[in-house]
Structure formats: structure tokens, C-alpha cells
């Protein structure tokens, strides 16, 4: 009887190992068993991103009612602004990668904190530079607009802010209840 029990247990273990190996060899089976959906949205290609940006740009220009001359000036401003901000953004990405490397390093907690503080200070300076470039770009863009177009742009900014705030509220969890609000 003991031999039969041992043989049965051994067979169960071996069949479990064989089944596990089969699932590893076939990731689709593992994903289905784990309940992972394969219909996750795919990242758009660079070409799709360009088309989307172009459509947004055209809609923006149309909503503001830009003339052809204004459109050309706006594109020139965008290109020059991009050329100014690209090195700053590259430095920001590099600093963030450096911070992640420090967090994953085997340095002492104190050494990590010191390095992260220095990196954080550098990031603040870089982000301030990027903000200044964006603000200057907006001033330059608004300089080519008429009064009516500036009003329209101001309203577009308000609408955009409302949409952003609403999406953010949907995504963020509700704030915790205060002690006096609990019934």
C-alpha cells in the first residue's frame, strides 16, 4: 500500500512538472491560464504618431483660424523651440536614468541620498530651463496672433485645463475620509 501511495505521489509530481514545462514552452497557454488578456492596446508606430500630431496641428490651426503666413511662422517657431529644448530634454532623461541607477546601486543609504539630492538639484535646474523655453515659445507664438485669435487661444487653454482636471480626477483615487466624515 505504501508503494502504491509513493508511486501515485511521484506520478502527480512528475505530471505537474511536465505540465509546468509545457506552459513555459508555450507562453500563450500560460497567459490564458493566468487570465492575461492578449488584446492589450499596442503602442502606435512612429508613422501613426506623426499622423496624429499632424491632425492635431491642423485642427489647432483651423480652430484658431490662422492665415498661411501665421502657419508658416508658427511652424518655424516650433522648429526653433524644438531645437532649443531637445538638448535640455536629453539631459533630463540622462539625469533620470542616473537617479535610477543610483537607486538600484549597492551604495549605502546615506551615499544614495547624497547623490540623489545632487541629481534632484540638477533636474530642477534643467526643468526650469525647459519651462522657460516653453514660456518663451508661447510668448513668441502669441505675438503672431490677432486679438480675436488670442481670445480663442485663451478659451482653448481653459477648455484643455478642464479636460485635464476631469481626466485626472477620474484616474486618481478619492482622497481619504477625515475622521469627522466617517459615520
N, C-alpha and C positions, 0 to 999 in steps of 0.2 A: 504494500500500500504506500509506503514511504517513497519507493522508487517511482511509482506512478505519479505521485504528487510532485516530486522533484522534476521528472521529465515534463510534466504539464507546465510547471513554472518556467522551466528552461525554454520551452516552445513559445510561451507567451512573451518572454523577454526577447527572444530572437525575432519573433514576428514583429514586435514593437520596434526593434532596431531596424529591421528591414523596411518597415513602413516609414520610419523617420528618414532613412536614407533615400527612399523613393521621393518623399516630399522635398528633400533638399535638392535632389536632382531635377525635380520639376517644380520650379517656383510658382507656376500658375496654380498648382494644386494647393500649395502652402498658402498662397494669398486667398484662395477661395475658402480654405478651412479657417483662416484667421479672420475672415469677414472683411477683408480689404477690398474696396471697390476698385476695379480697373478703369472705371470711367471718370477718373480724375481729370480736371482740365489740364490740357497741355500748355506749356509756355509758348507764346506766339513767336514765330520766326522774326528775324531782323527785318525781312521784307514786309511782313504783316505790321510790325511796329511802325515802320516808315509810312505805310499807307494810312494807318490810324492817325499818326501825328499830322500827316498832310491833310486829312479830312478835318481834324480839329482846327488846324491852322486856317483852312478855307472857311469853316463855319465861323470862326472868331472874326476873320476879316470881313465876312459878309454881314455879321451881326453889327459890327461897328460901322459898316458902310465905308470902308477905306477905298480911296482912289488908287489907281495903278501906281502913281508916284509914291503915295504913302506905303503901299505894299512893298515896293522896292526898298524904300528907306527902312522899313521895319525888318525886312529880311537881312539887310546889311547890318543893322543894329544887333540882330540875333546872332549873326555870324561873328561879329567882333566881340560880343559879350561871351559867346561860347569859347572863343579863343582865349579870352582873359580868364575865364573861370575854370577851364579844363585842367590847367596845372594845379590849381588850388584843390579841386576835387580829387585829383590823383594823389596829392599829398594827404588829404583827409582819409582816403581809402587806405593808404600805406600806414598811417598812424593807427587806424582802427585795427589793421592786421597786426601791427606791432603790439598793440594792447592785448589782443587775443593771444598772441604768442607768450607774452609775459604772464597772463593768467594761467596758461597751460604749462608754464615752466616749473621747474623744481626749486625755484628760489624761495627763500624764507618769506613769510607773510609780510614782514616789515620791508624787505627789499622789493617785493612786488608792489606794495602800496606806494613806495617812493617812486618807482619807475612809472606806475600808473598815474600818479599825481603829475609828474612831469609831462607825460603823454597827454593827459587831460588838459593841461595848460596850453600845450601846443595846439591841440584840437580846437580849443576855444578861440585862439588867435586865428586859425585857419577858417573856422566857421564864420567869424566876424568879417574876415576878408571876403568870403563868398557872399555874405549878406550885403555888404557894401557894393559889391559888383552888381548884384541883382537890383538893389535900390537905384543905383546909377542908371542901369539899363531901363528900368521903369520910368525914371525921370526923362531920359532921352526919348523913349517911346511916346510918352505923354506930350512931349514938346512938338511932335509932328501931328498931333490931333487937333481938331477944331473943338470949340466949347461944347457943342452938342455931342461929339464923339467922346469927350472926356466924361460927360454926364452918363452916357451909355456905359462906358467902361466902369464908372463908379458903381452903377447899378449891377453890372455883371459881377463885380467883385463881391457885392453884398449877397447876391444870389449864390455865388460859389461858396462863400463863407457859411451860409445857412445849410447848404447841401453837405458841406464838410462836417459841420457840427452835428447834423442829423445822423449821418453815417457813423460818426464817432460814437454817438450815444447808443446806436444800435449794436455796435461792436463791443463797447465797454460794459463790464458787469455793473449792476446798480451799486451805488455806494452802500456801505454797511449801515444798518439802522442804528440810531442813537439809543441810548438806554431808555430815555423817556418816550421813544416812539414804539417800543416793544410793548405789546398788550399782554 
